[in-house]
Amino acid sequence: MLMKQILLLLIALFSGFDCYAQNWDINTLKKINGIDNEFVTGYSKTISNTEPVIAVGVPLILGTYALLNKDHDLLSDAVYIGTSVAEAVVITSGIKYAVDRERPFERYPDLIEKRESVSSPSFPSAHTATAFSLVTSLSIRYPKWYIIAPGYLWACSVGFSRMNRGVHYPSDVIAGAAIGSGCAVVNVYVNKWLNELLFEKNHTRLVSY
């Protein structure tokens, strides 16, 4: 009897928390999506569109420059950064279709304005994940304020833009940021193995802390 009461209490608490979380998610999104002045919507569109170009372009440019100049250290960095971004893409894509969450403009068409056409599931935000994966990996390899500060400003702007455009909930963005940052951190250790596999040990600067 006591166990049954405890179980019912836990279910009630969980249900109440879940309801609160859902309300916070949509209420917060409604406020961010509701910012519709020309500057903010234009900024959001631009930042959102820069994400795939920058996330792919930065490691590609670093890798190309390293190969042309036979810079093994820089090539090692490019591989680490590029694989961190790639891991974020793979993981978020898998979670998206496993969870299969509706986009906010689909579930709440009367509350959320759709400013971008997307067809994939909502959770988590792949744009945010790859942005944070790129910036975190760059910050780990090059821990300078002039990389960290503007980098995270851009990554946070990507997350904001996805909400302002009505295609992601705050929880999607938070999860994306956590996944992207986590991929960059975990990949520090994965990259050690890649360095040993791809480069000669005497020409490679292994990631070490």
Backbone hydrogen bonds, N-H to C=O, Kabsch-Sander energy under -0.5 kcal/mol:
donor,donor_aa,acceptor,acceptor_aa,energy
5,Q,1,M,-1.9
6,I,2,L,-2.4
7,L,3,M,-2.6
8,L,4,K,-2.4
9,L,5,Q,-2.2
10,L,6,I,-2.5
11,I,7,L,-2.3
12,A,8,L,-2.2
13,L,9,L,-2.6
14,F,10,L,-2.7
15,S,11,I,-2.6
16,G,12,A,-2.2
17,F,13,L,-2.4
18,D,14,F,-2.8
19,C,15,S,-2.3
20,Y,16,G,-2.2
21,A,17,F,-2.9
22,Q,18,D,-2.3
23,N,19,C,-2.3
24,W,20,Y,-2.8
25,D,21,A,-2.5
26,I,22,Q,-2.3
27,N,23,N,-2.6
28,T,24,W,-2.5
29,L,25,D,-2.1
30,K,26,I,-2.6
31,K,27,N,-1.6
32,I,28,T,-2.1
33,N,29,L,-3.5
34,G,30,K,-1.4
35,I,32,I,-1.2
36,D,34,G,-1.1
41,T,37,N,-2.3
42,G,38,E,-2.0
43,Y,39,F,-2.6
44,S,40,V,-2.8
45,K,41,T,-2.2
46,T,42,G,-2.3
47,I,43,Y,-2.9
48,S,44,S,-2.4
49,N,45,K,-1.9
50,T,46,T,-1.5
51,E,47,I,-1.0
53,V,49,N,-0.6
54,I,50,T,-2.9
55,A,51,E,-2.9
56,V,52,P,-1.7
57,G,53,V,-2.6
58,V,54,I,-2.5
60,L,56,V,-1.5
61,I,57,G,-3.0
62,L,58,V,-2.4
63,G,59,P,-2.5
64,T,60,L,-2.5
65,Y,61,I,-2.6
66,A,62,L,-2.3
67,L,63,G,-2.3
68,L,64,T,-2.4
69,N,65,Y,-1.9
70,K,66,A,-0.5
70,K,67,L,-0.6
71,D,66,A,-2.7
72,H,70,K,-1.0
75,L,71,D,-2.1
76,S,72,H,-2.1
77,D,73,D,-1.8
78,A,74,L,-2.5
79,V,75,L,-2.3
80,Y,76,S,-2.1
81,I,77,D,-2.8
82,G,78,A,-2.8
83,T,79,V,-2.5
84,S,80,Y,-1.7
85,V,81,I,-1.9
86,A,82,G,-2.2
87,E,83,T,-2.5
88,A,84,S,-1.7
89,V,85,V,-2.0
90,V,86,A,-2.3
91,I,87,E,-2.7
92,T,88,A,-2.3
93,S,89,V,-2.1
94,G,90,V,-2.1
95,I,91,I,-2.4
96,K,92,T,-2.6
97,Y,93,S,-1.6
98,A,94,G,-1.3
99,V,95,I,-2.9
100,D,96,K,-3.0
105,F,166,G,-0.8
106,E,103,R,-1.1
107,R,103,R,-2.1
108,Y,104,P,-2.8
111,L,108,Y,-1.4
112,I,108,Y,-2.6
115,R,113,E,-0.6
115,R,165,R,-2.3
118,V,116,E,-0.6
122,S,101,R,-2.8
125,S,172,D,-2.0
126,A,124,P,-0.7
129,A,125,S,-2.0
130,T,126,A,-2.6
131,A,127,H,-2.0
132,F,128,T,-2.5
133,S,129,A,-2.2
134,L,130,T,-2.4
135,V,131,A,-2.4
136,T,132,F,-2.4
137,S,133,S,-2.1
138,L,134,L,-2.4
139,S,135,V,-2.4
140,I,136,T,-2.0
141,R,137,S,-2.1
142,Y,138,L,-2.9
144,K,142,Y,-2.7
147,I,144,K,-1.7
148,I,144,K,-2.7
149,A,145,W,-2.5
151,G,147,I,-1.3
152,Y,148,I,-2.6
153,L,149,A,-1.8
154,W,150,P,-2.1
155,A,151,G,-2.3
156,C,152,Y,-2.6
157,S,153,L,-1.8
158,V,154,W,-2.0
159,G,155,A,-1.9
160,F,156,C,-2.5
161,S,157,S,-2.7
162,R,158,V,-1.8
163,M,159,G,-1.2
164,N,160,F,-2.8
165,R,161,S,-1.9
166,G,163,M,-1.5
167,V,162,R,-1.8
168,H,162,R,-1.0
173,V,169,Y,-1.7
174,I,170,P,-2.8
175,A,171,S,-2.1
176,G,172,D,-2.2
177,A,173,V,-2.6
178,A,174,I,-2.1
179,I,175,A,-2.6
180,G,176,G,-2.7
181,S,177,A,-2.4
182,G,178,A,-2.4
183,C,179,I,-2.5
184,A,180,G,-1.7
185,V,181,S,-1.9
186,V,182,G,-2.9
187,N,183,C,-2.2
188,V,185,V,-1.2
189,Y,185,V,-0.5
189,Y,186,V,-1.2
190,V,186,V,-1.4
191,N,187,N,-2.8
192,K,188,V,-0.7
193,W,189,Y,-1.0
194,L,190,V,-1.8
195,N,191,N,-2.9
196,E,192,K,-1.8
197,L,193,W,-1.9
198,L,194,L,-3.0
199,F,195,N,-2.5
203,H,200,E,-1.9
204,T,200,E,-0.5
204,T,201,K,-0.8
206,L,204,T,-0.9
208,S,206,L,-0.5
